[in-house]
Amino acid sequence: MTPGQPQPKFVLTNTADYREHYANSVQMRVSLWDFFLMFGTINQTAPDAVTIQNFQGIYLSPPQAKALANLLSQNLKQYEAAFGEIRLEAQAPGELIQ
């Protein structure tokens, strides 16, 4: 887009298979070509047993992954400004973060 050219209008639509889910687990794999995010839910069935049920995997190009990171960062700053700091639980060295 060149300067002075009007901003294009975007129309958002949902495909027939669009769905929304709650996720409290996100796992990531990274390769030279893409980032793969796997979303799921964690269920602790016993003190020593945790089950993660993955329900959706999404591939992102490196530029889209960076754009998502920027978008999340901006929105987290706004959220914390409105509702207070989000504190993460301390993780033991080498512990898996979900």
DSSP file (Angstrom, degrees, kcal/mol; ACC not computed):
  #  RESIDUE AA STRUCTURE BP1 BP2  ACC     N-H-->O    O-->H-N    N-H-->O    O-->H-N    TCO  KAPPA ALPHA  PHI   PSI    X-CA   Y-CA   Z-CA
    1    1 A M              0   0    0      0, 0.0     3,-0.1     0, 0.0     6,-0.0   0.000 360.0 360.0 360.0 135.6    0.0    0.0    0.0
    2    2 A T    >   -     0   0    0      1,-0.1     3,-1.9     4,-0.1     0, 0.0  -0.641 360.0 -85.6 -95.9 155.3    1.3    3.4   -0.9
    3    3 A P  T 3  S+     0   0    0      0, 0.0    -1,-0.1     0, 0.0     0, 0.0  -0.300 115.4  24.4 -58.4 141.4    1.0    6.5    1.3
    4    4 A G  T 3  S+     0   0    0      1,-0.3     3,-0.0    -3,-0.1    -2,-0.0   0.221  90.8 123.7  87.8 -14.6   -2.3    8.4    0.7
    5    5 A Q  S <  S-     0   0    0     -3,-1.9    -1,-0.3     1,-0.1     0, 0.0  -0.610  71.5-104.0 -77.9 138.5   -4.0    5.2   -0.6
    6    6 A P        -     0   0    0      0, 0.0    -1,-0.1     0, 0.0    -4,-0.1  -0.292  36.2-103.4 -64.8 146.5   -7.2    4.4    1.4
    7    7 A Q        -     0   0    0      1,-0.1     2,-0.0    -3,-0.0     0, 0.0  -0.467  41.9-112.7 -65.2 133.1   -7.0    1.6    4.0
    8    8 A P        -     0   0    0      0, 0.0     2,-0.5     0, 0.0    -1,-0.1  -0.356  27.3-117.1 -67.8 152.1   -8.7   -1.6    2.6
    9    9 A K        -     0   0    0     -3,-0.1     2,-0.4    -2,-0.0     0, 0.0  -0.775  26.7-148.5 -90.8 131.7  -11.9   -2.7    4.3
   10   10 A F        -     0   0    0     -2,-0.5     2,-0.5     2,-0.0     0, 0.0  -0.829   7.4-162.1-102.9 137.7  -11.7   -6.1    6.0
   11   11 A V        -     0   0    0     -2,-0.4     2,-0.5     2,-0.0    -2,-0.0  -0.982   9.5-153.1-118.1 121.2  -14.7   -8.4    6.2
   12   12 A L        +     0   0    0     -2,-0.5     2,-0.3     2,-0.0    -2,-0.0  -0.818  20.4 169.9 -96.7 129.9  -14.4  -11.2    8.8
   13   13 A T        -     0   0    0     -2,-0.5     2,-0.4     0, 0.0    -2,-0.0  -0.931  27.2-128.6-132.6 159.0  -16.4  -14.4    8.2
   14   14 A N        -     0   0    0     -2,-0.3     2,-0.0     4,-0.1    -2,-0.0  -0.896  22.0-127.2-108.4 138.1  -16.4  -17.8    9.9
   15   15 A T    >   -     0   0    0     -2,-0.4     3,-1.7     1,-0.1    -1,-0.0  -0.287  33.0-101.6 -72.9 167.7  -16.1  -21.0    7.9
   16   16 A A  T 3  S+     0   0    0      1,-0.3    -1,-0.1    -2,-0.0    -2,-0.0   0.799 123.6  48.7 -62.0 -28.9  -18.7  -23.8    8.4
   17   17 A D  T 3  S+     0   0    0      2,-0.0    -1,-0.3     0, 0.0    -2,-0.0   0.279  80.9 133.0 -97.4  12.8  -16.3  -25.7   10.7
   18   18 A Y    <   +     0   0    0     -3,-1.7     2,-0.3     2,-0.0    -4,-0.1  -0.351  28.9 167.0 -60.3 139.3  -15.4  -22.7   12.9
   19   19 A R        -     0   0    0      2,-0.0     2,-0.4    -2,-0.0    -4,-0.0  -0.985  28.0-139.3-151.5 158.4  -15.5  -23.4   16.6
   20   20 A E        +     0   0    0     -2,-0.3     2,-0.3     2,-0.0    -2,-0.0  -0.956  23.2 173.6-120.7 141.4  -14.4  -21.9   19.9
   21   21 A H        -     0   0    0     -2,-0.4     2,-0.4     2,-0.0    -2,-0.0  -0.964  32.3-116.1-140.7 156.6  -12.9  -23.8   22.8
   22   22 A Y        -     0   0    0     -2,-0.3     2,-0.4    17,-0.0    -2,-0.0  -0.796  33.3-170.4 -88.7 136.1  -11.4  -23.0   26.2
   23   23 A A        +     0   0    0     -2,-0.4    18,-0.2     1,-0.1     3,-0.1  -0.997  25.9 170.8-129.7 133.3   -7.7  -24.0   26.5
   24   24 A N  S    S+     0   0    0     16,-1.5     2,-0.4    -2,-0.4    17,-0.2   0.148  73.5  61.7-120.0  15.6   -5.5  -24.0   29.6
   25   25 A S  E     +A   40   0A   0     15,-1.5    15,-2.2    28,-0.1     2,-0.4  -0.985  55.4 174.7-140.1 128.9   -2.7  -25.8   27.9
   26   26 A V  E     -A   39   0A   0     72,-2.6     2,-0.3    -2,-0.4    13,-0.2  -0.981   7.0-174.0-133.7 123.1   -0.6  -24.6   24.9
   27   27 A Q  E     -A   38   0A   0     11,-2.4    11,-2.9    -2,-0.4     2,-0.4  -0.866   9.4-153.8-113.5 151.1    2.3  -26.6   23.7
   28   28 A M  E     -A   37   0A   0     -2,-0.3     2,-0.4     9,-0.2     9,-0.2  -0.978  14.2-173.7-132.7 138.0    4.7  -25.4   21.0
   29   29 A R  E     -A   36   0A   0      7,-2.2     7,-3.2    -2,-0.4     2,-0.4  -0.975  14.9-159.5-121.3 143.3    7.0  -26.9   18.4
   30   30 A V  E     +A   35   0A   0     -2,-0.4     2,-0.3     5,-0.2     5,-0.2  -0.975  13.7 170.3-126.5 135.1    9.3  -24.8   16.3
   31   31 A S        -     0   0    0      3,-2.8    -2,-0.0    -2,-0.4     5,-0.0  -0.765  51.9 -92.9-127.8 179.0   10.9  -25.7   13.0
   32   32 A L  S    S+     0   0    0     -2,-0.3     3,-0.1     1,-0.2    -1,-0.0   0.825 124.6  36.2 -60.1 -31.8   12.8  -23.7   10.4
   33   33 A W  S    S-     0   0    0      1,-0.2     2,-0.3    28,-0.1    -1,-0.2   0.712 122.6  -2.2 -99.7 -24.0    9.6  -23.0    8.5
   34   34 A D        -     0   0    0     27,-0.2    -3,-2.8    28,-0.1     2,-0.4  -0.973  54.0-115.6-160.6 170.7    6.9  -22.6   11.1
   35   35 A F  E     -AB  30  60A   0     25,-3.0    25,-3.0    -2,-0.3     2,-0.5  -0.948  26.6-155.6-112.3 136.5    5.6  -22.6   14.6
   36   36 A F  E     -AB  29  59A   0     -7,-3.2    -7,-2.2    -2,-0.4     2,-0.5  -0.964   6.2-166.8-118.6 118.5    3.1  -25.2   15.7
   37   37 A L  E     -AB  28  58A   0     21,-3.0    21,-2.9    -2,-0.5     2,-0.5  -0.906   1.9-164.0-105.1 126.9    0.7  -24.4   18.6
   38   38 A M  E     -AB  27  57A   0    -11,-2.9   -11,-2.4    -2,-0.5     2,-0.3  -0.954   8.4-159.7-114.5 118.5   -1.2  -27.3   20.1
   39   39 A F  E     +AB  26  56A   0     17,-3.2    16,-2.7    -2,-0.5    17,-1.5  -0.737  24.9 137.4-100.4 143.1   -4.2  -26.3   22.3
   40   40 A G  E     -AB  25  54A   0    -15,-2.2   -16,-1.5    -2,-0.3   -15,-1.5  -0.919  45.1 -97.4-161.5-173.4   -5.8  -28.5   24.9
   41   41 A T  E     - B   0  53A   0     12,-1.8    12,-2.5    -2,-0.3     2,-0.4  -0.964  25.6-139.6-123.8 142.1   -7.2  -28.8   28.4
   42   42 A I  E     - B   0  52A   0     -2,-0.4     2,-0.4    10,-0.2    10,-0.2  -0.829  18.1-176.9-100.0 134.9   -5.5  -30.1   31.5
   43   43 A N  E     - B   0  51A   0      8,-2.8     8,-3.0    -2,-0.4     2,-0.9  -0.968  15.7-152.9-134.0 118.2   -7.3  -32.3   34.0
   44   44 A Q  E     + B   0  50A   0     -2,-0.4     6,-0.2     6,-0.2    -2,-0.0  -0.807  17.1 175.7 -91.7 107.5   -5.7  -33.5   37.2
   45   45 A T  E     +     0   0A   0      4,-1.1    -1,-0.2    -2,-0.9     5,-0.2   0.649  68.2   2.9 -88.1 -17.2   -7.5  -36.8   38.0
   46   46 A A  E >  S- B   0  49A   0      3,-1.5     3,-1.8     1,-0.0    -1,-0.2  -0.956  86.5 -92.3-157.8 165.0   -5.3  -37.6   41.0
   47   47 A P  T 3  S+     0   0    0      0, 0.0     3,-0.0     0, 0.0    -2,-0.0   0.795 128.9  31.7 -56.1 -26.8   -2.5  -36.0   43.0
   48   48 A D  T 3  S+     0   0    0      1,-0.1     2,-0.4    -4,-0.0    -4,-0.0   0.171 109.9  76.8-116.0  17.5    0.0  -37.8   40.8
   49   49 A A  E <   +B   46   0A   0     -3,-1.8    -3,-1.5     2,-0.0    -4,-1.1  -0.969  48.1 174.5-136.6 121.6   -1.9  -38.0   37.5
   50   50 A V  E     -B   44   0A   0     -2,-0.4     2,-0.4    -6,-0.2    -6,-0.2  -0.988  11.3-161.7-124.7 132.2   -2.5  -35.2   35.0
   51   51 A T  E     -B   43   0A   0     -8,-3.0    -8,-2.8    -2,-0.4     2,-0.5  -0.951   0.5-163.5-114.2 132.1   -4.2  -35.7   31.6
   52   52 A I  E     -B   42   0A   0     -2,-0.4     2,-0.7   -10,-0.2   -10,-0.2  -0.971   3.2-163.5-113.8 121.1   -3.9  -33.3   28.7
   53   53 A Q  E     -B   41   0A   0    -12,-2.5   -12,-1.8    -2,-0.5     2,-0.3  -0.897   9.5-155.0-105.2 107.5   -6.5  -33.6   26.0
   54   54 A N  E     +B   40   0A   0     -2,-0.7   -14,-0.3   -14,-0.3     3,-0.1  -0.636  20.8 168.8 -81.7 137.2   -5.3  -31.7   22.9
   55   55 A F  E     +     0   0A   0    -16,-2.7     2,-0.3    -2,-0.3   -15,-0.2   0.535  58.5  28.4-125.3 -12.5   -8.1  -30.6   20.6
   56   56 A Q  E     -B   39   0A   0    -17,-1.5   -17,-3.2     2,-0.0     2,-0.4  -0.966  51.5-164.8-155.8 135.5   -6.6  -28.2   18.0
   57   57 A G  E     -B   38   0A   0     -2,-0.3     2,-0.4   -19,-0.2   -19,-0.2  -0.970  11.4-169.7-118.3 137.5   -3.2  -27.7   16.3
   58   58 A I  E     -B   37   0A   0    -21,-2.9   -21,-3.0    -2,-0.4     2,-0.4  -0.992  10.4-150.2-130.1 128.1   -2.4  -24.5   14.5
   59   59 A Y  E     -B   36   0A   0     -2,-0.4     2,-0.4   -23,-0.2   -23,-0.2  -0.813  17.0-173.8 -94.1 136.6    0.6  -23.8   12.2
   60   60 A L  E     -B   35   0A   0    -25,-3.0   -25,-3.0    -2,-0.4    -2,-0.0  -0.983  24.0-123.5-127.8 141.8    1.9  -20.2   12.0
   61   61 A S     >  -     0   0    0     -2,-0.4     4,-2.7   -27,-0.2     5,-0.2  -0.441  38.0-104.8 -71.1 157.3    4.6  -18.8    9.8
   62   62 A P  H  > S+     0   0    0      0, 0.0     4,-2.2     0, 0.0     5,-0.2   0.891 122.4  50.5 -53.7 -42.4    7.4  -17.1   11.7
   63   63 A P  H  > S+     0   0    0      0, 0.0     4,-2.3     0, 0.0     5,-0.1   0.910 112.2  47.1 -63.7 -38.5    6.1  -13.6   10.7
   64   64 A Q  H  > S+     0   0    0      2,-0.2     4,-2.6     1,-0.2     5,-0.2   0.880 110.2  53.3 -67.9 -36.5    2.6  -14.5   11.9
   65   65 A A  H  X S+     0   0    0     -4,-2.7     4,-2.4     2,-0.2    -1,-0.2   0.907 110.8  46.7 -63.1 -41.3    4.0  -15.9   15.1
   66   66 A K  H  X S+     0   0    0     -4,-2.2     4,-2.3    -5,-0.2    -2,-0.2   0.904 111.5  50.8 -67.4 -40.6    5.9  -12.7   15.8
   67   67 A A  H  X S+     0   0    0     -4,-2.3     4,-2.4     2,-0.2    -2,-0.2   0.907 111.1  49.2 -62.2 -40.9    2.7  -10.7   15.0
   68   68 A L  H  X S+     0   0    0     -4,-2.6     4,-2.9     2,-0.2     5,-0.2   0.911 109.4  51.8 -63.7 -42.8    0.8  -12.9   17.4
   69   69 A A  H  X S+     0   0    0     -4,-2.4     4,-2.4     1,-0.2    -2,-0.2   0.913 111.6  47.0 -60.4 -42.6    3.4  -12.3   20.1
   70   70 A N  H  X S+     0   0    0     -4,-2.3     4,-2.5     2,-0.2    -2,-0.2   0.916 112.6  49.3 -64.4 -43.5    3.2   -8.6   19.6
   71   71 A L  H  X S+     0   0    0     -4,-2.4     4,-2.2     2,-0.2    -2,-0.2   0.917 112.7  46.8 -62.8 -44.8   -0.6   -8.7   19.8
   72   72 A L  H  X S+     0   0    0     -4,-2.9     4,-2.6     2,-0.2     5,-0.2   0.913 111.8  51.6 -63.1 -42.7   -0.6  -10.8   22.9
   73   73 A S  H  X S+     0   0    0     -4,-2.4     4,-2.1    -5,-0.2    -2,-0.2   0.928 111.0  46.8 -60.7 -46.8    2.0   -8.5   24.6
   74   74 A Q  H  X S+     0   0    0     -4,-2.5     4,-1.9     1,-0.2    -1,-0.2   0.915 115.1  46.1 -61.6 -43.8    0.0   -5.3   23.8
   75   75 A N  H  X S+     0   0    0     -4,-2.2     4,-2.5     2,-0.2    -1,-0.2   0.847 110.0  53.3 -72.0 -33.7   -3.3   -6.9   25.1
   76   76 A L  H  X S+     0   0    0     -4,-2.6     4,-2.9     2,-0.2     5,-0.2   0.907 108.1  51.4 -65.3 -40.8   -1.6   -8.2   28.2
   77   77 A K  H  X S+     0   0    0     -4,-2.1     4,-2.0    -5,-0.2    -2,-0.2   0.925 112.4  45.9 -60.3 -44.4   -0.3   -4.8   29.0
   78   78 A Q  H  X S+     0   0    0     -4,-1.9     4,-1.7     2,-0.2    -2,-0.2   0.909 112.8  50.5 -64.6 -42.1   -3.8   -3.3   28.6
   79   79 A Y  H  X S+     0   0    0     -4,-2.5     4,-3.0     1,-0.2     5,-0.3   0.936 112.1  46.6 -60.5 -48.0   -5.3   -6.1   30.7
   80   80 A E  H  X S+     0   0    0     -4,-2.9     4,-2.1     1,-0.2    -1,-0.2   0.846 108.9  55.3 -66.9 -33.3   -2.8   -5.6   33.5
   81   81 A A  H  < S+     0   0    0     -4,-2.0    -1,-0.2    -5,-0.2    -2,-0.2   0.873 117.5  36.6 -64.1 -35.5   -3.3   -1.8   33.4
   82   82 A A  H  < S+     0   0    0     -4,-1.7    -2,-0.2    -5,-0.1    -1,-0.2   0.854 135.3  18.1 -84.3 -37.0   -7.1   -2.4   33.9
   83   83 A F  H  < S-     0   0    0     -4,-3.0    -3,-0.2     1,-0.3    -2,-0.2   0.466 108.9 -99.7-120.9  -4.0   -7.1   -5.4   36.3
   84   84 A G     <  -     0   0    0     -4,-2.1    -1,-0.3    -5,-0.3    -2,-0.1  -0.232  57.7 -36.2 102.6 165.7   -3.6   -5.6   37.9
   85   85 A E        -     0   0    0     -2,-0.1     2,-0.6     1,-0.1    -8,-0.0  -0.285  51.3-132.3 -64.5 139.3   -0.5   -7.7   37.3
   86   86 A I        -     0   0    0    -10,-0.1     2,-0.5    -2,-0.0    -1,-0.1  -0.841  23.9-155.9 -89.9 121.1   -0.8  -11.3   36.3
   87   87 A R        -     0   0    0     -2,-0.6     2,-0.3     0, 0.0     0, 0.0  -0.866   1.2-148.4-103.5 131.3    1.4  -13.4   38.5
   88   88 A L        -     0   0    0     -2,-0.5     2,-0.1     1,-0.1     3,-0.1  -0.727  26.0-106.3 -94.4 145.8    2.7  -16.7   37.3
   89   89 A E        -     0   0    0     -2,-0.3     2,-0.1     1,-0.1    -1,-0.1  -0.415  44.5 -98.1 -66.1 144.4    3.4  -19.6   39.7
   90   90 A A        -     0   0    0     -2,-0.1     2,-0.4     1,-0.1    -1,-0.1  -0.415  38.9-144.3 -64.1 137.8    7.1  -20.2   40.3
   91   91 A Q        -     0   0    0     -2,-0.1     3,-0.1    -3,-0.1     6,-0.1  -0.883  11.1-123.4-107.8 136.2    8.4  -23.0   38.2
   92   92 A A    >   -     0   0    0     -2,-0.4     3,-2.4     1,-0.1     0, 0.0  -0.446  49.3 -81.9 -69.2 149.7   11.0  -25.5   39.4
   93   93 A P  T 3  S+     0   0    0      0, 0.0    -1,-0.1     0, 0.0     3,-0.1  -0.305 118.4  10.9 -55.4 131.3   14.1  -25.7   37.1
   94   94 A G  T 3  S+     0   0    0      1,-0.3     2,-0.2    -3,-0.1    -2,-0.1   0.413  92.8 143.9  81.0  -2.1   13.4  -28.0   34.2
   95   95 A E    <   -     0   0    0     -3,-2.4     2,-0.3     1,-0.1    -1,-0.3  -0.477  56.7-110.6 -73.6 140.9    9.7  -28.1   34.9
   96   96 A L        -     0   0    0     -2,-0.2     2,-0.5    -3,-0.1    -1,-0.1  -0.546  27.1-150.6 -72.7 127.0    7.3  -28.3   32.0
   97   97 A I              0   0    0     -2,-0.3    -1,-0.0     1,-0.1   -72,-0.0  -0.885 360.0 360.0 -99.8 125.8    5.3  -25.1   31.5
   98   98 A Q              0   0    0     -2,-0.5   -72,-2.6   -74,-0.1    -1,-0.1   0.411 360.0 360.0 -96.6 360.0    1.9  -25.6   29.9
